[in-house]
Amino acid sequence: MNNNDILIRLRYALDFSNQQMVEIFRLGGKEMDLPTLGQLLTKQDPEADLPRDAVCDSRTLEQFFNGLIVFKRGPQPAKPGVKPPNPFQITSQAHVNNVMIKKVKIALTMTSEDIQECLHLAGLYVSPSEIGAILRKAGQRNYMPCKDSFARNFLKGLTIRERKIDTTEA
């Protein structure tokens, strides 16, 4: 799953319009126009053998995540005498899925149980300790990189949850 695929799936799951997407990018510190947004929201050809971030680089994706947090929760009030932390956490392509789950969790004020529910809706059953390992900071003892299949199932379950899709039909 590449970076623009994550954007496409999140946009669908949370039912954002193009104008809302542009606003989210602006809140994340990236000026975006509609033609560029259209390129980001176009599915990357799997036959092209391009790198994961050929269409949407990691910084752009993380600016979207940061803007999503501000869009959903509002700006964080500045604390006097405290330097704000670096908002960018994606240090390598291996961490993109972990950061995505963390930032979506923050933006939607989800708990670990909510993440577990999303995965359950997608047909994936995981323990709370597995979710905790994915949410840990890279380099910690019990950190576990989030695989594409896990992230894909999370986004699928999030779509079912947010759009209230009935999964009981056969």
Disulfide bonds with the S-S distance in Angstrom:
none
